[in-house]
């Protein structure tokens, strides 16, 4: 889009990248985080749904109209992304969170039955590792959620 702006002298004021181009990675925890946070804070759920509803696809014909007008034009309702509820995606996300929470518990339980004190420390270190991975994934998901919410503010 930057190249389009420079090459054809198009003013892209009002263009929001995240409304038109989704993240290229699959955020494993976001569906579960948004669902749980939406139960706690209904405002967050409404804002998330508004952010998803604001997504529009950009077509080549739309880009041609932008170049002709030399300014950003929001795509119309026909460019709305079709989204439906994905129960499988939500279940997969919840299962991933439960698995990530269960792994540290497994390591702590294994440490209780470890024969030597040194091996207990290894199990506890394993639990710490999985907790660190979970914390990193949750923070990365939350950052993506916040960016998405900011795209409609």
Residue frames as qw, qx, qy, qz and C-alpha x, y, z in Angstrom:
[[0.000, 0.888, 0.460, 0.000, 0.00, 0.00, 0.00],
 [0.319, -0.755, 0.123, 0.559, 2.92, 2.31, 0.69],
 [0.367, -0.097, 0.621, 0.685, 4.25, 1.62, -2.81],
 [0.172, 0.667, 0.667, 0.284, 0.82, 2.36, -4.26],
 [0.161, -0.920, -0.234, 0.272, 0.80, 5.67, -2.44],
 [0.348, -0.609, 0.345, 0.623, 4.29, 6.64, -3.59],
 [0.370, 0.054, 0.716, 0.589, 4.04, 5.42, -7.17],
 [0.066, 0.584, 0.657, 0.471, 0.60, 6.85, -7.99],
 [0.025, 0.188, -0.209, 0.959, 0.58, 9.82, -5.57],
 [0.518, -0.509, -0.588, -0.357, -2.40, 8.54, -3.58],
 [0.222, -0.464, 0.454, -0.728, -3.35, 10.01, -0.20],
 [0.576, -0.172, -0.798, -0.038, -3.94, 7.05, 2.12],
 [0.172, -0.200, 0.501, -0.824, -5.15, 9.06, 5.12],
 [0.731, -0.061, 0.182, -0.655, -7.81, 6.98, 6.82],
 [0.790, 0.211, -0.560, -0.130, -6.38, 3.65, 5.66],
 [0.579, -0.533, 0.538, -0.302, -6.10, 1.13, 8.53],
 [0.290, 0.410, -0.847, -0.172, -3.95, -1.86, 7.67],
 [0.134, -0.025, 0.947, -0.292, -5.56, -4.29, 10.12],
 [0.595, 0.354, 0.332, -0.641, -9.03, -3.66, 8.73],
 [0.710, 0.554, -0.220, -0.375, -8.02, -5.08, 5.39],
 [0.614, 0.405, -0.669, 0.108, -5.09, -7.39, 5.99],
 [0.837, -0.520, -0.006, -0.168, -5.35, -9.92, 8.78],
 [0.355, -0.676, 0.645, 0.037, -2.32, -11.18, 10.67],
 [0.639, 0.417, -0.590, -0.262, -0.54, -13.82, 8.67],
 [0.163, 0.195, -0.924, 0.287, 0.04, -16.11, 11.60],
 [0.605, -0.452, -0.570, -0.324, -2.54, -18.21, 13.39],
 [0.159, -0.455, 0.518, -0.707, -3.03, -16.92, 16.91],
 [0.448, -0.136, -0.884, 0.002, -3.78, -20.06, 18.87],
 [0.219, -0.324, -0.709, 0.587, -4.90, -18.39, 22.08],
 [0.123, -0.027, -0.051, -0.991, -6.84, -15.33, 20.83],
 [0.500, -0.337, -0.561, -0.566, -10.25, -17.02, 20.38],
 [0.601, -0.427, -0.638, 0.221, -10.19, -18.35, 23.94],
 [0.299, -0.176, -0.302, 0.888, -8.80, -15.12, 25.42],
 [0.223, -0.150, -0.217, -0.939, -11.46, -13.00, 23.69],
 [0.573, -0.387, -0.635, -0.345, -14.23, -15.42, 24.71],
 [0.561, -0.410, -0.571, 0.437, -13.19, -15.49, 28.37],
 [0.193, -0.137, -0.146, 0.960, -12.45, -11.75, 28.51],
 [0.282, -0.272, -0.427, -0.815, -15.79, -11.10, 26.79],
 [0.554, -0.506, -0.659, -0.045, -17.58, -12.91, 29.60],
 [0.458, -0.414, -0.382, 0.688, -15.84, -10.70, 32.15],
 [0.001, -0.502, 0.004, 0.865, -16.11, -7.47, 30.15],
 [0.541, 0.578, 0.611, 0.009, -18.97, -7.37, 27.62],
 [0.195, 0.910, -0.095, -0.353, -17.62, -4.08, 26.24],
 [0.221, -0.519, 0.732, 0.381, -14.50, -5.88, 25.04],
 [0.473, 0.241, 0.838, 0.128, -16.63, -8.49, 23.29],
 [0.391, 0.829, 0.356, -0.184, -18.67, -5.77, 21.52],
 [0.041, 0.850, -0.368, -0.375, -15.49, -3.96, 20.44],
 [0.367, -0.267, 0.835, 0.310, -13.97, -7.21, 19.17],
 [0.485, 0.493, 0.721, 0.051, -17.07, -7.99, 17.13],
 [0.267, 0.920, 0.087, -0.274, -17.05, -4.43, 15.75],
 [0.158, -0.671, 0.604, 0.399, -13.39, -4.84, 14.77],
 [0.419, 0.041, 0.870, 0.258, -14.18, -8.07, 12.93],
 [0.401, 0.720, 0.557, -0.104, -17.23, -6.46, 11.32],
 [0.104, 0.899, -0.136, -0.403, -15.11, -3.52, 10.10],
 [0.449, -0.299, 0.701, 0.466, -12.82, -5.83, 8.10],
 [0.659, 0.664, 0.085, -0.344, -13.14, -5.35, 4.35],
 [0.760, 0.006, 0.469, 0.450, -11.36, -7.06, 1.50],
 [0.124, 0.744, -0.248, -0.608, -9.51, -4.98, -1.07],
 [0.796, 0.362, 0.459, 0.157, -9.81, -6.01, -4.70],
 [0.467, -0.010, 0.374, 0.801, -7.84, -4.93, -7.74],
 [0.063, 0.673, 0.501, 0.541, -10.84, -2.99, -9.05],
 [0.396, -0.874, -0.254, 0.119, -11.04, -1.16, -5.72],
 [0.565, -0.431, 0.180, 0.680, -7.34, -0.27, -5.97],
 [0.332, 0.336, 0.480, 0.739, -7.95, 1.11, -9.46],
 [0.156, -0.852, -0.419, -0.272, -10.74, 3.35, -8.10],
 [0.539, -0.739, -0.061, 0.400, -8.36, 4.59, -5.40],
 [0.519, -0.119, 0.340, 0.775, -5.67, 5.42, -7.97],
 [0.152, 0.589, 0.507, 0.611, -8.20, 7.26, -10.12],
 [0.318, -0.885, -0.307, -0.148, -9.49, 9.27, -7.15],
 [0.422, 0.509, -0.402, 0.633, -5.94, 9.83, -5.78],
 [0.334, -0.443, 0.482, -0.679, -7.25, 9.29, -2.25],
 [0.001, -0.011, -0.980, 0.198, -8.28, 6.41, 0.01],
 [0.625, -0.147, -0.216, -0.736, -11.84, 5.19, -0.44],
 [0.453, -0.179, 0.791, -0.370, -13.29, 2.73, 2.08],
 [0.174, -0.059, -0.903, -0.389, -14.56, -0.46, 0.45],
 [0.570, -0.220, -0.094, -0.786, -18.33, -0.84, 0.55],
 [0.728, -0.206, 0.475, -0.449, -20.52, -3.45, 2.15],
 [0.919, 0.326, -0.150, -0.164, -19.96, -5.87, -0.72],
 [0.489, 0.547, -0.606, 0.306, -16.31, -6.18, 0.39],
 [0.593, -0.548, 0.393, -0.440, -17.28, -7.32, 3.88],
 [0.206, 0.311, -0.927, 0.048, -15.50, -10.45, 5.01],
 [0.799, -0.262, -0.328, -0.430, -17.80, -13.37, 5.63],
 [0.101, 0.327, -0.822, 0.456, -17.15, -14.66, 9.12],
 [0.756, -0.374, -0.364, -0.396, -19.04, -17.24, 11.03],
 [0.591, -0.615, 0.445, -0.275, -18.70, -18.70, 14.46],
 [0.653, 0.354, -0.669, 0.022, -16.08, -21.42, 14.51],
 [0.799, -0.524, 0.136, -0.263, -16.75, -23.74, 17.41],
 [0.948, 0.074, -0.093, 0.294, -13.89, -26.00, 16.36],
 [0.417, 0.579, -0.250, 0.655, -11.43, -23.10, 16.44],
 [0.405, -0.675, 0.239, -0.568, -12.63, -22.03, 19.88],
 [0.946, -0.308, 0.059, -0.089, -12.43, -25.60, 21.22],
 [0.824, 0.296, -0.166, 0.454, -8.94, -26.00, 19.76],
 [0.122, 0.676, -0.264, 0.677, -7.90, -22.73, 21.39],
 [0.653, -0.586, 0.203, -0.435, -9.34, -23.74, 24.78],
 [0.990, -0.080, -0.040, 0.112, -7.67, -27.16, 24.52],
 [0.609, 0.485, -0.258, 0.572, -4.32, -25.50, 23.84],
 [0.193, -0.678, 0.309, -0.639, -4.66, -23.30, 26.91],
 [0.863, -0.406, 0.132, -0.270, -5.69, -26.24, 29.08],
 [0.933, 0.157, -0.140, 0.291, -2.77, -28.28, 27.78],
 [0.372, 0.586, -0.309, 0.651, -0.34, -25.45, 28.45],
 [0.460, -0.612, 0.300, -0.569, -1.72, -25.13, 32.00],
 [0.967, -0.209, 0.019, -0.146, -1.67, -28.91, 32.54],
 [0.770, 0.402, -0.351, 0.350, 1.98, -29.35, 31.58],
 [0.046, 0.579, -0.518, 0.628, 3.39, -27.39, 34.56],
 [0.744, -0.365, 0.274, -0.488, 1.05, -29.32, 36.87],
 [0.973, 0.141, -0.178, 0.028, 2.40, -32.56, 35.40],
 [0.533, 0.495, -0.460, 0.509, 5.98, -31.46, 36.07],
 [0.293, -0.536, 0.451, -0.651, 5.19, -30.41, 39.65],
 [0.913, -0.193, 0.130, -0.335, 3.40, -33.70, 40.31],
 [0.891, 0.289, -0.285, 0.207, 6.33, -35.62, 38.78],
 [0.205, 0.607, -0.502, 0.581, 8.74, -33.67, 40.98],
 [0.637, -0.473, 0.323, -0.516, 6.86, -34.88, 44.05],
 [0.979, -0.062, 0.172, -0.084, 7.61, -38.50, 43.07],
 [0.565, 0.682, -0.431, 0.174, 11.14, -37.93, 41.79],
 [0.893, -0.245, -0.293, 0.239, 13.70, -40.15, 43.55],
 [0.607, -0.136, -0.146, 0.770, 16.47, -37.56, 43.93],
 [0.061, -0.786, -0.246, 0.565, 16.41, -33.86, 44.83],
 [0.143, -0.363, 0.472, 0.790, 18.30, -32.98, 41.64],
 [0.046, 0.286, 0.821, 0.492, 15.67, -34.56, 39.40],
 [0.038, -0.747, -0.601, 0.281, 12.99, -32.66, 41.34],
 [0.089, -0.656, 0.090, 0.744, 14.67, -29.41, 40.31],
 [0.095, -0.069, 0.721, 0.683, 14.63, -30.54, 36.70],
 [0.001, -0.560, -0.815, -0.151, 10.88, -31.15, 36.87],
 [0.097, -0.801, -0.344, 0.480, 10.32, -27.77, 38.50],
 [0.128, -0.447, 0.388, 0.796, 12.46, -26.14, 35.80],
 [0.075, 0.237, 0.829, 0.501, 10.28, -27.86, 33.20],
 [0.043, -0.745, -0.648, 0.149, 7.19, -26.43, 34.87],
 [0.146, -0.713, -0.013, 0.686, 8.75, -22.97, 34.83],
 [0.160, -0.148, 0.638, 0.739, 9.56, -23.35, 31.15],
 [0.018, 0.483, 0.809, 0.335, 5.97, -24.21, 30.24],
 [0.114, -0.809, -0.443, 0.370, 4.66, -21.35, 32.37],
 [0.175, -0.544, 0.252, 0.781, 7.04, -18.98, 30.59],
 [0.101, 0.115, 0.762, 0.629, 5.86, -20.25, 27.19],
 [0.047, -0.679, -0.732, -0.030, 2.23, -19.82, 28.23],
 [0.158, -0.774, -0.197, 0.581, 2.90, -16.28, 29.49],
 [0.167, -0.329, 0.474, 0.799, 4.70, -15.36, 26.27],
 [0.046, 0.316, 0.814, 0.485, 1.93, -16.76, 24.07],
 [0.098, -0.759, -0.617, 0.181, -0.77, -15.03, 26.14],
 [0.160, -0.694, 0.004, 0.702, 1.03, -11.67, 25.98],
 [0.128, -0.128, 0.636, 0.750, 1.60, -12.01, 22.23],
 [0.004, -0.524, -0.811, -0.259, -2.09, -12.85, 21.75],
 [0.136, -0.793, -0.435, 0.405, -3.17, -9.93, 23.91],
 [0.171, -0.485, 0.266, 0.816, -0.94, -7.57, 21.92],
 [0.050, 0.137, 0.760, 0.634, -2.58, -8.77, 18.68],
 [0.090, -0.676, -0.731, 0.024, -6.04, -8.37, 20.20],
 [0.167, -0.735, -0.191, 0.628, -5.24, -4.81, 21.30],
 [0.131, -0.260, 0.492, 0.821, -3.91, -3.93, 17.84],
 [0.009, -0.382, -0.821, -0.424, -7.08, -5.29, 16.25],
 [0.145, -0.763, -0.578, 0.251, -9.27, -3.33, 18.67],
 [0.201, -0.602, 0.053, 0.771, -7.28, -0.16, 17.97],
 [0.198, 0.071, 0.657, 0.724, -8.00, -0.49, 14.25],
 [0.093, -0.642, -0.666, -0.369, -11.62, 0.55, 14.81],
 [0.328, -0.647, -0.401, 0.559, -11.08, 3.19, 17.47]]
